[in-house]
């Protein structure tokens, strides 16, 4: 049985290989319960629990630790047993072939400040076969999915022909195999994609990723053209361009076709409008103008350009905006064409962030939307103000144009990379951390600022300003930090454009142990466990799942 504990060295007694924690801190270590002993004497623990009895637990720190890798945990431990999971395996003979890029499984999660995300894998079939099932993880209860299969894929995972689509709701979090109601025939050597739209209620990191986490999954590897992520389902990003050697956790299972020696033709039926509401696929919308985080003036107008597609037909497109970061919306145009342009008037009283939303409706009443955030110019804004944008992926450069008091034709964004510390560096509160960066710009770097966040990016503090384009800065880690510590290096050019990079560090109050091994299996509850941080919230790629 999978479970978790709160590991504190002071709670462990090596002489008896026993453990008892009576505190109130959250779990930080995953273990496996393999048995129990109702008669285990309570006097064997470092501190005495209220009664006898202990679980027999297998740890993940090797056979030279504890009692050949095992130890006892008191029944009265305040953390063990809160989060539990049982792993069951399906018959490996259910399918003839498995296509996958994530043999190490779920390591971290990815999201873009939304509980809905798209992810896809592109595979090449090894023979004439039928795609019979797919599998993926769901991190929250009552997750809604839509699985689509494309054949003849070129570059983008949706560049081929849509062969099949299936939707549903998965009640239990965990790893799930979804049998396709109608198998999809594949020809030998055919490039096909499995595309998943996943909504995880209340959880903004829907996509499970295999990621090379040091000491745990450092053997993970990936190549470009394998895994993709998207926020809209139309514009796709190769995952390796964001995180090296990383793949989405998405598998495809095939069975042998009726006669593997005879090529099986594929066909795409002509979609027919649904009169009974059976069409549940939402339209997809792509906004090509304005660019994300464009700087706009209050009282001006901005050109909105869009394209909408649907599996049946788009009935109309609406345009709206929000002045309060999406809390309320104002509709300014209705029933526009599927693809077009619209001159949107920017209210004169807007400030901060101005969000534009384009919503498409199909003939069955399904809706799909896309948004673009714009930064409102203000003469009172000063350099160094905090951006109200989503956190950037770790180890990448997020491009954005900040408002500037100096009007300039230079809109080129500086680039900046943080080389030290490495991703997920374990740090101690109250210590000093060396930050090393390199920034570049077509017209020259005016300065580099270092920001820090102790609350997962909700707010930022400036640690240093006007540093050199490349250099090293001794950053003091606050004594009161816990969980995840974020470092943001921001590069500015003379026109006020800014580019930044973010690095995540894991805060620990004690030296870390080796990470827990992954346990294989199917259809299991997967608790969200971080190895050295609490679970209050996460940056886009900051959640560690140990099973």
C-alpha positions in Angstrom: 0.0 0.0 0.0 1.4 3.4 -1.0 1.3 6.0 1.8 3.2 9.1 3.0 5.0 10.3 6.1 6.6 13.4 7.4 10.3 12.6 7.6 12.2 14.2 10.4 15.6 12.8 11.5 14.8 13.4 15.1 11.8 11.1 14.9 13.8 8.1 13.8 15.6 5.7 16.1 18.3 3.8 14.2 18.9 1.2 16.9 15.4 -0.2 16.5 14.8 1.0 13.0 11.6 2.6 14.2 9.9 5.9 13.5 7.2 8.0 15.2 6.2 11.6 14.3 3.7 13.4 16.4 3.8 16.8 14.7 1.4 18.7 12.4 3.6 19.4 9.4 2.6 18.0 6.0 3.9 14.9 4.4 7.2 15.1 2.5 8.2 11.5 1.8 6.5 8.5 0.1 6.8 4.9 1.4 5.2 1.5 1.0 3.3 -0.3 3.8 4.0 -4.0 3.5 2.7 -5.3 6.8 1.9 -4.6 10.5 2.7 -5.8 14.0 0.0 -5.1 16.6 2.4 -6.1 19.4 5.4 -3.9 18.5 6.5 -2.3 21.8 6.0 1.5 21.9 9.2 1.8 24.0 11.2 1.1 20.8 10.5 4.5 19.4 12.6 7.7 19.8 9.6 9.2 21.6 6.9 7.2 23.2 3.5 7.0 21.4 0.2 6.4 23.2 0.2 2.7 22.5 1.8 -0.4 21.0 1.7 -1.4 17.3 3.5 -0.4 14.1 3.3 -0.7 10.4 6.1 -2.6 8.6 7.3 -0.2 5.9 9.6 -0.5 2.9 11.7 2.6 2.3 13.4 3.7 -0.9 16.9 4.5 0.4 18.5 1.1 -0.4 19.0 -2.1 1.5 21.9 -0.7 3.5 19.5 1.6 5.3 17.3 0.6 8.2 16.6 -3.1 8.5 17.6 -4.2 5.0 15.6 -1.3 3.6 12.6 -1.7 6.0 11.6 0.0 9.2 8.6 0.3 11.7 6.2 3.3 11.8 4.0 3.7 14.8 0.2 3.3 14.4 0.0 6.6 16.2 2.2 8.5 13.7 0.1 11.6 12.8 0.8 11.5 9.0 1.0 7.9 7.8 -2.2 6.7 6.3 -3.6 10.1 5.3 -2.8 9.6 1.6 -3.0 6.1 0.4 -3.1 4.4 -3.0 -3.5 0.8 -4.2 -1.9 -0.1 -7.5 -3.5 -2.8 -9.6 -2.1 -4.0 -13.0 -4.0 -5.0 -16.1 -3.2 -8.2 -18.1 -0.3 -7.4 -20.3 -1.8 -9.5 -23.0 -4.7 -7.1 -23.5 -2.8 -5.4 -26.3 -0.1 -6.4 -28.8 2.0 -3.2 -28.9 2.5 -0.2 -26.6 3.7 3.2 -27.9 5.2 5.5 -25.2 7.9 8.0 -24.4 7.6 8.0 -20.6 8.8 4.7 -19.2 9.7 6.4 -15.9 6.2 7.8 -15.6 4.8 10.9 -13.9 7.5 13.0 -12.3 6.2 16.6 -12.5 3.1 18.4 -13.7 2.6 21.2 -16.2 -0.1 23.9 -16.5 -0.7 27.4 -17.7 -2.8 28.9 -14.9 -5.9 27.0 -16.1 -7.4 23.6 -15.1 -7.8 22.8 -18.8 -4.8 21.9 -21.0 -4.1 20.0 -24.2 -1.2 17.5 -24.7 -0.3 15.1 -27.4 2.2 12.5 -28.6 3.1 11.7 -32.2 4.0 8.1 -32.9 4.9 6.0 -36.0 3.0 2.7 -36.4 5.2 -0.4 -36.6 2.7 -2.5 -38.6 -0.8 -2.6 -39.9 -2.7 -2.5 -36.6 -5.7 -1.1 -34.8 -5.3 1.6 -32.2 -7.4 0.2 -29.4 -6.7 2.2 -26.2 -4.8 5.1 -24.8 -3.7 5.9 -21.2 -2.8 9.0 -19.2 -2.9 10.4 -15.6 -5.6 12.5 -14.0 -4.5 14.4 -11.0 -7.9 15.4 -9.6 -11.4 13.9 -9.2 -14.1 14.1 -11.9 -11.6 15.0 -14.6 -13.1 15.5 -18.0 -11.2 14.3 -21.1 -11.5 14.4 -24.9 -9.2 12.0 -26.8 -8.7 12.6 -30.5 -6.7 10.5 -33.0 -5.1 12.0 -36.1 -3.5 10.1 -38.9 -1.1 11.2 -41.6 0.4 13.7 -39.1 3.2 16.0 -40.4 4.5 18.5 -37.9 1.8 19.7 -35.6 -0.1 16.9 -33.8 -3.3 18.1 -35.4 -1.9 18.5 -38.9 -3.3 15.2 -40.1 -6.8 13.9 -40.6 -9.1 13.6 -37.6 -9.9 9.9 -37.5 -11.7 9.5 -34.2 -12.7 11.4 -31.0 -14.1 10.2 -27.7 -15.0 12.1 -24.5 -15.7 11.2 -20.9 -15.3 11.8 -17.2 -12.9 10.0 -14.9 -14.1 10.1 -11.3 -11.0 8.8 -9.5 -7.6 10.4 -9.8 -4.8 8.2 -11.0 -3.5 6.4 -14.1 -6.2 5.2 -16.4 -6.4 3.2 -19.6 -9.2 4.3 -21.9 -10.5 1.8 -24.4 -11.6 3.4 -27.7 -15.2 2.5 -28.6 -14.2 2.2 -32.2 -10.6 1.0 -32.9 -8.7 3.2 -35.3 -6.9 1.3 -38.2 -3.3 2.3 -38.8 -1.0 1.5 -41.7 2.6 0.4 -41.3 4.9 3.4 -41.0 2.0 5.9 -40.6 2.6 8.9 -38.3 -0.4 9.2 -36.0 -1.1 11.4 -33.0 -3.1 11.0 -29.8 -4.4 14.4 -28.6 -5.9 14.8 -25.2 -7.9 17.8 -23.9 -8.0 17.4 -20.1 -9.9 19.4 -17.5 -8.9 18.8 -13.9 -11.4 20.7 -11.6 -9.6 22.9 -9.1 -6.1 21.9 -10.2 -4.2 24.1 -12.6 -1.4 21.7 -13.6 -3.3 19.1 -15.7 -0.5 17.5 -17.7 1.7 14.8 -16.2 5.3 14.9 -17.5 8.3 12.6 -17.3 11.1 15.0 -16.4 14.8 14.4 -15.6 14.8 15.2 -11.9 18.2 14.7 -10.4 18.6 11.5 -8.3 15.2 10.3 -9.2 14.5 10.3 -12.9 17.7 11.7 -14.3 17.7 9.0 -17.0 14.7 10.6 -18.7 15.3 11.4 -22.4 13.3 12.9 -25.2 13.6 14.1 -28.8 11.9 16.9 -30.6 8.7 16.0 -32.5 7.5 13.6 -29.9 5.5 15.4 -27.2 3.5 18.7 -27.5 1.5 20.9 -25.2 -1.1 23.7 -26.0 -3.5 26.0 -24.2 -5.9 26.2 -27.2 -5.7 22.9 -29.0 -4.6 24.8 -32.2 -1.3 26.3 -31.5 1.2 23.7 -30.2 4.6 23.8 -28.6 7.1 21.0 -28.7 7.7 20.1 -25.0 11.5 19.7 -25.5 11.7 23.4 -26.5 10.5 24.2 -23.0 12.0 21.4 -20.9 14.9 19.3 -22.2 14.5 15.5 -22.2 10.8 15.7 -21.1 7.8 14.0 -22.5 4.1 14.0 -21.7 2.8 10.9 -20.0 0.5 9.5 -22.7 0.6 6.0 -24.1 -1.1 4.3 -27.1 -2.0 0.6 -27.3 -2.7 -1.3 -30.4 -3.9 -4.8 -31.4 -3.1 -6.7 -34.6 -5.4 -5.8 -37.5 -7.6 -8.4 -39.3 -4.7 -9.3 -41.6 -1.4 -7.5 -40.9 -0.2 -8.4 -44.5 -3.0 -6.5 -46.1 -2.9 -2.7 -45.8 -6.0 -1.4 -44.0 -7.4 1.8 -45.6 -8.3 4.7 -43.4 -11.3 6.8 -44.0 -12.7 9.9 -42.5 -16.5 10.1 -42.5 -18.1 13.4 -43.4 -19.2 15.1 -40.2 -23.0 15.6 -40.1 -24.7 18.2 -38.0 -26.2 16.8 -34.8 -29.8 17.5 -34.1 -30.0 15.6 -30.8 -27.1 17.3 -29.0 -24.8 14.3 -29.4 -22.1 16.6 -30.7 -20.1 17.5 -27.5 -16.9 18.8 -29.1 -16.2 22.4 -28.5 -14.9 24.7 -31.2 -11.2 25.8 -31.2 -10.3 29.4 -31.4 -6.9 31.0 -32.3 -6.2 34.7 -31.8 -3.5 35.9 -34.1 -3.7 39.6 -33.2 -2.9 41.3 -30.9 0.3 39.6 -29.7 0.3 38.4 -26.1 1.2 41.2 -23.7 1.1 43.9 -26.3 1.3 47.4 -24.9 -1.9 49.4 -25.6 -3.2 52.9 -24.7 -6.5 53.6 -22.9 -9.1 55.1 -25.3 -7.4 53.6 -28.4 -8.4 50.8 -30.6 -6.8 47.4 -31.1 -7.2 45.1 -34.1 -8.4 41.6 -33.1 -7.9 38.8 -35.7 -9.0 35.3 -35.1 -9.7 31.9 -36.7 -12.2 29.4 -35.4 -12.7 25.7 -36.4 -15.1 23.0 -35.4 -15.7 19.3 -36.2 -19.1 20.2 -37.6 -19.5 23.9 -38.2 -19.0 27.2 -36.4 -22.3 29.0 -35.9 -20.9 32.4 -34.8 -18.1 34.2 -33.0 -18.4 36.7 -30.1 -15.8 39.2 -28.8 -15.5 40.5 -25.3 -13.1 42.0 -22.9 -12.3 42.2 -19.2 -10.8 45.1 -17.2 -10.6 43.2 -13.9 -8.4 40.2 -14.8 -11.2 38.0 -15.9 -13.6 38.5 -13.0 -16.3 40.1 -15.3 -16.6 40.3 -19.0 -18.2 42.8 -21.4 -19.4 41.5 -24.8 -18.8 44.0 -27.6 -19.6 42.0 -30.8 -21.8 39.0 -31.5 -22.3 36.5 -34.4 -19.2 37.4 -36.3 -17.7 35.2 -39.1 -15.6 32.2 -38.5 -12.3 34.0 -39.3 -12.0 37.7 -39.5 -10.9 41.0 -38.0 -12.5 43.4 -35.6 -11.5 46.9 -34.4 -12.0 46.8 -30.6 -12.2 50.0 -28.7 -10.1 50.1 -25.5 -12.0 51.7 -22.6 -10.5 55.0 -21.4 -10.7 54.0 -17.8 -8.7 50.7 -18.1 -5.4 50.2 -16.3 -3.1 47.3 -15.6 -4.1 44.3 -17.7 -6.7 44.3 -20.5 -7.9 40.8 -21.5 -9.5 40.1 -24.9 -11.7 37.0 -25.3 -12.9 35.4 -28.6 -15.6 32.8 -28.2 -16.9 30.5 -30.9 -20.2 28.6 -30.9 -21.0 25.5 -33.0 -24.4 24.4 -34.3 -24.9 22.1 -31.2 -24.4 25.0 -28.8 -20.9 24.0 -27.7 -18.5 26.9 -27.0 -14.8 27.3 -27.1 -12.8 30.4 -26.4 -9.3 31.9 -26.4 -7.9 34.9 -24.6 -5.0 37.4 -25.1 -3.7 39.7 -22.3 -2.5 43.2 -23.1 -0.5 45.5 -20.9 -2.1 49.0 -20.5 0.4 51.9 -20.8 0.5 54.4 -18.0 2.7 57.4 -17.5 2.9 56.5 -13.8 4.3 53.1 -14.3 8.0 52.7 -13.3 10.5 50.2 -14.4 10.6 47.3 -12.0 6.8 46.9 -11.5 5.5 43.4 -11.1 4.1 41.8 -14.2 0.5 40.3 -13.8 1.2 37.4 -16.1 1.4 33.7 -15.8 4.6 32.2 -14.5 7.1 31.1 -17.1 8.3 27.5 -17.5 11.4 26.7 -15.6 14.7 27.2 -17.5 13.1 29.2 -20.4 12.8 32.8 -21.3 9.4 34.3 -21.3 9.0 37.2 -23.7 6.8 40.2 -22.8 6.8 43.9 -23.5 6.4 46.1 -20.5 5.0 49.6 -20.5 7.7 52.2 -20.9 7.8 55.9 -20.3 10.1 56.2 -23.4 8.4 55.9 -26.7 10.6 53.8 -29.0 10.3 51.8 -32.2 12.4 49.1 -30.6 10.1 46.2 -29.7 12.7 43.4 -29.7 12.6 41.5 -26.4 15.9 40.8 -24.5 16.7 37.2 -23.8 18.1 36.0 -20.5 19.1 32.6 -19.2 19.9 31.5 -15.6 22.7 29.0 -15.5 23.0 28.8 -11.7 21.3 27.5 -9.6 20.1 24.5 -11.6 16.4 23.6 -11.7 15.0 22.4 -8.4 18.2 23.1 -6.4 17.7 22.2 -2.8 18.4 25.2 -0.6 18.4 26.1 3.1 16.6 29.1 4.6 19.0 31.9 5.7 21.8 30.8 3.4 23.4 32.6 0.4 22.8 31.3 -3.1 24.9 32.3 -6.1 22.8 33.4 -9.1 24.5 33.4 -12.5 22.9 34.8 -15.6 23.5 35.9 -19.2 21.3 38.4 -21.0 21.4 39.6 -24.7 19.5 42.1 -26.8 19.7 43.4 -30.4 20.2 47.0 -29.1 22.0 46.4 -25.9 21.0 45.6 -22.3 20.2 48.5 -20.0 20.2 46.5 -16.8 19.3 43.3 -15.1 17.1 43.0 -12.0 16.8 40.0 -9.6 13.4 39.3 -8.1 12.4 36.6 -5.6 9.0 35.1 -4.5 8.2 33.1 -1.4 4.6 32.5 -2.3 4.8 30.5 -5.5 4.9 33.7 -7.7 1.8 35.4 -6.3 4.0 38.4 -5.3 7.6 39.4 -6.0 10.3 41.3 -4.1 13.2 43.0 -5.8 16.5 41.7 -4.5 18.9 43.7 -6.8 18.6 46.3 -9.6 20.7 47.5 -12.5 23.1 44.6 -12.6 25.4 43.8 -15.5 24.1 41.9 -18.6 26.1 38.9 -17.4 27.3 38.2 -13.9 27.0 36.6 -10.6 24.9 37.8 -7.6 25.1 36.4 -4.0 21.4 36.1 -3.2 20.4 35.9 0.4 17.7 33.2 0.9 15.1 34.6 3.5 15.1 32.8 6.8 11.3 32.5 6.7 11.0 30.8 3.3 9.5 27.3 3.0 8.3 25.1 0.3 9.3 26.5 -3.1 11.6 29.6 -3.6 11.4 31.3 -7.0 14.1 33.5 -8.5 13.3 35.7 -11.5 16.0 37.4 -13.5 14.6 40.3 -15.6 16.6 41.9 -18.4 15.7 45.4 -19.7 16.7 47.3 -22.8 16.8 51.0 -23.4 13.3 51.0 -24.9 11.8 49.5 -21.8 11.3 46.0 -23.3 11.8 43.2 -20.8 12.5 39.5 -21.0 12.8 37.2 -17.9 13.7 33.7 -16.8 12.5 31.9 -13.7 14.3 29.3 -11.7 12.6 27.2 -9.0 14.4 26.0 -5.8 13.1 23.5 -3.3 13.5 24.7 0.4 14.6 22.1 2.9 15.2 22.3 6.6 17.3 19.1 6.6 19.6 17.3 4.1 17.5 15.6 1.5 17.5 11.8 1.0 17.4 10.1 -2.4 14.0 10.3 -4.1 11.4 7.6 -4.0 11.3 5.0 -6.7 8.3 5.0 -9.1 5.8 2.2 -8.6 4.1 0.9 -11.7 0.5 0.1 -12.0 -2.9 1.1 -13.3 -6.0 2.8 -12.0 -4.8 4.1 -8.7 -5.3 7.1 -6.6 -2.2 9.3 -6.9 -1.7 11.7 -4.0 0.2 14.9 -4.8 3.4 14.6 -2.8 6.3 17.0 -3.0 9.7 15.6 -1.8 10.8 18.6 0.1 8.1 21.3 -0.1 4.7 21.8 1.2 1.6 21.5 -0.9 0.0 24.9 -0.8 0.5 25.7 -4.5 3.0 25.4 -7.3 4.6 27.2 -10.1 4.0 25.7 -13.6 6.5 23.0 -13.3 7.1 22.5 -9.6 5.0 19.6 -8.4 6.8 16.3 -7.7 4.7 13.2 -7.7 6.3 10.2 -6.0 4.7 6.8 -6.1 
